[in-house]
Amino acid sequence: MNEIFKQVPLYRFIMHCNETTMDKNVLDCGAGGDCPPLSLFSEYGYLTHGIEFDERQLEKANTYAALKSQCLNIKKGDMRQLKFENESFSFVYSYNSVFHMTKADVLKSITEMKRVLKQDGLLFVNFLTTKDHRCGTGVSLGENQYEQMDDDMPVIHSYFEEDEPDMYFKDMKILCKESRVIERIYQSEKIKQGFVDYIVKKI
């Protein structure tokens, strides 16, 4: 039986991708971790590529791929400076990754993702919103940007008003936009997470 992946919004993205006639090649920006969603795309016959900045997360992803005998092509990389030619990929996504940087670097990253996306290609990006329970905590870097602790490591989190990321996609067609607030139990405490997801088309 196929694995059910925890990155649920990407099922909607792959549904949109499958409905196109584009070549099935995809890039994941922020592809590391112990359950890399590129594995899902591989199961659907996509030619996969991924970049990951964190060496530990990169190792986890490649260990996972080896256990599943998948070649996901995940390598060390920085989404602010993608080492790919213009219009290299039919589909590009960044799931729970782009907001781990300042808003200035978010702009650089979105610009790079759009550059490597083919004409008529699809892009998925999601952002933390100011409805998240952690917004306003930690060391302020200005404009709802904070340095916060994740697993005893300082990590930047940028939070957005729900319509704020629209500015990144003024030159694209928004196919789907969803604001989500998730309440769940984490480490015996009830937390609230806020996200806004975009699926956009390069025109």
C-alpha positions as CSV (number, residue, x, y, z in Angstrom):
1,M,0.0,0.0,0.0
2,N,1.3,3.5,-0.9
3,E,2.4,5.7,2.0
4,I,0.1,8.5,3.1
5,F,2.3,11.7,3.3
6,K,1.8,14.2,6.1
7,Q,2.2,17.2,3.7
8,V,-1.5,17.1,2.9
9,P,-1.7,20.4,0.9
10,L,0.6,18.9,-1.7
11,Y,-2.0,16.4,-2.7
12,R,-4.0,19.3,-4.1
13,F,-0.9,20.6,-5.9
14,I,-0.1,17.3,-7.5
15,M,-3.8,17.0,-8.6
16,H,-3.4,20.3,-10.4
17,C,-0.1,19.2,-11.9
18,N,-1.6,15.9,-13.1
19,E,-4.3,17.9,-14.9
20,T,-1.8,19.7,-17.2
21,T,0.0,18.4,-20.3
22,M,3.4,19.6,-19.0
23,D,6.4,17.3,-18.8
24,K,6.4,15.7,-15.4
25,N,9.5,17.2,-13.9
26,V,9.4,18.9,-10.5
27,L,11.7,20.9,-8.1
28,D,11.3,20.9,-4.4
29,C,12.9,24.0,-2.7
30,G,13.5,22.8,0.9
31,A,13.4,19.1,0.2
32,G,15.0,17.7,3.3
33,G,13.5,15.9,6.3
34,D,12.6,12.4,7.4
35,C,9.5,12.3,5.0
36,P,10.4,14.1,1.8
37,P,7.3,14.8,-0.3
38,L,9.3,14.3,-3.4
39,S,8.8,10.7,-2.7
40,L,5.1,11.2,-3.4
41,F,5.9,12.8,-6.8
42,S,8.2,9.9,-7.6
43,E,5.4,7.5,-6.9
44,Y,3.3,9.3,-9.5
45,G,6.1,9.1,-12.1
46,Y,7.6,12.5,-11.9
47,L,11.3,13.2,-12.5
48,T,12.3,14.7,-9.2
49,H,14.9,17.3,-8.1
50,G,15.3,18.9,-4.7
51,I,17.6,21.3,-2.9
52,E,18.1,21.6,0.8
53,F,20.2,24.1,2.7
54,D,20.5,22.1,6.0
55,E,23.0,19.2,6.0
56,R,21.1,17.3,8.7
57,Q,17.8,17.5,6.8
58,L,19.5,16.6,3.6
59,E,21.0,13.5,5.2
60,K,17.6,12.5,6.5
61,A,15.9,12.8,3.1
62,N,18.6,10.8,1.3
63,T,18.4,8.1,4.0
64,Y,14.7,7.9,3.5
65,A,15.1,7.7,-0.3
66,A,17.6,4.9,0.0
67,L,15.3,2.9,2.2
68,K,12.6,3.2,-0.5
69,S,15.0,2.6,-3.3
70,Q,14.1,6.0,-4.9
71,C,16.4,8.4,-6.7
72,L,15.0,11.7,-5.6
73,N,18.0,13.8,-6.7
74,I,18.1,16.0,-3.5
75,K,21.3,18.0,-3.2
76,K,22.7,20.8,-1.1
77,G,21.4,24.1,-2.4
78,D,20.0,27.6,-1.5
79,M,16.6,28.6,-2.9
80,R,17.8,32.2,-2.9
81,Q,20.3,31.3,-5.6
82,L,19.1,28.3,-7.6
83,K,21.7,26.6,-9.8
84,F,19.3,25.8,-12.6
85,E,18.8,27.4,-16.0
86,N,15.8,29.6,-16.7
87,E,12.5,27.6,-17.3
88,S,14.0,24.2,-16.3
89,F,11.0,22.8,-14.5
90,S,7.3,22.3,-15.2
91,F,6.5,22.3,-11.5
92,V,8.2,24.0,-8.5
93,Y,7.1,24.0,-4.9
94,S,8.3,25.0,-1.4
95,Y,6.4,23.5,1.5
96,N,6.9,24.8,5.0
97,S,10.3,26.2,4.0
98,V,10.3,29.7,2.5
99,F,9.2,31.4,5.8
100,H,12.3,30.2,7.6
101,M,14.1,33.4,6.4
102,T,13.7,37.1,6.4
103,K,11.1,38.7,4.1
104,A,13.9,40.1,2.0
105,D,15.2,36.6,1.4
106,V,11.6,35.3,0.8
107,L,11.4,37.7,-2.1
108,K,14.7,36.5,-3.5
109,S,13.6,32.9,-3.2
110,I,10.2,33.4,-4.9
111,T,11.9,35.3,-7.7
112,E,14.3,32.4,-8.2
113,M,11.5,29.8,-8.2
114,K,9.6,31.8,-10.8
115,R,12.7,32.1,-12.9
116,V,13.3,28.3,-13.2
117,L,9.6,27.6,-13.8
118,K,8.5,27.0,-17.4
119,Q,5.9,29.0,-19.1
120,D,2.5,27.7,-18.0
121,G,4.2,25.8,-15.2
122,L,2.7,25.6,-11.7
123,L,4.2,26.8,-8.4
124,F,3.1,26.0,-4.8
125,V,4.3,28.0,-1.9
126,N,2.9,28.3,1.6
127,F,3.5,31.0,4.3
128,L,3.0,31.3,8.0
129,T,0.3,33.8,8.9
130,T,0.0,36.2,11.9
131,K,-2.7,33.9,13.2
132,D,0.0,31.4,14.3
133,H,0.4,31.1,18.0
134,R,4.1,31.9,17.8
135,C,3.8,35.2,16.0
136,G,5.0,38.0,18.3
137,T,7.4,35.8,20.3
138,G,11.2,35.7,20.2
139,V,13.7,38.2,19.1
140,S,12.0,40.7,16.7
141,L,13.7,41.4,13.4
142,G,10.9,43.8,12.3
143,E,7.7,43.4,10.1
144,N,6.5,40.2,11.9
145,Q,9.9,38.5,11.6
146,Y,11.4,36.8,14.6
147,E,14.3,34.6,15.6
148,Q,12.8,31.8,17.6
149,M,14.1,28.5,19.0
150,D,13.3,25.2,17.2
151,D,14.9,22.1,18.8
152,D,17.3,24.3,20.8
153,M,18.4,26.0,17.6
154,P,17.7,29.7,16.7
155,V,15.5,29.8,13.5
156,I,14.0,32.8,11.7
157,H,10.3,32.7,11.1
158,S,8.5,35.3,9.0
159,Y,4.7,35.7,9.5
160,F,2.4,37.3,6.9
161,E,-1.0,38.9,6.9
162,E,-3.3,36.6,4.8
163,D,-3.2,38.8,1.7
164,E,0.4,40.0,2.1
165,P,2.0,37.3,-0.1
166,D,-0.3,38.3,-3.1
167,M,2.4,40.8,-4.0
168,Y,4.8,38.0,-5.0
169,F,2.3,36.6,-7.6
170,K,1.1,39.8,-9.4
171,D,2.6,38.5,-12.6
172,M,1.1,35.0,-12.3
173,K,-2.4,33.5,-12.2
174,I,-3.6,32.4,-8.8
175,L,-5.4,29.1,-9.3
176,C,-5.9,28.3,-5.6
177,K,-5.4,30.2,-2.4
178,E,-6.3,28.7,1.0
179,S,-6.0,30.2,4.5
180,R,-5.8,27.5,7.2
181,V,-5.8,27.6,11.0
182,I,-4.9,24.3,12.6
183,E,-5.5,23.6,16.2
184,R,-3.7,20.5,17.6
185,I,-1.9,19.0,20.6
186,Y,1.9,19.4,20.5
187,Q,4.0,18.2,23.4
188,S,0.9,18.0,25.6
189,E,-0.1,21.6,24.8
190,K,-2.8,22.9,22.5
191,I,-1.3,25.1,19.8
192,K,-2.7,27.1,16.8
193,Q,-0.9,27.2,13.5
194,G,-1.7,29.6,10.7
195,F,-0.9,29.1,7.1
196,V,-1.8,30.5,3.7
197,D,-1.2,28.3,0.6
198,Y,-0.9,29.3,-3.0
199,I,-1.0,27.4,-6.3
200,V,-0.1,29.8,-9.1
201,K,0.5,29.5,-12.8
202,K,3.3,31.2,-14.8
203,I,1.7,33.3,-17.6
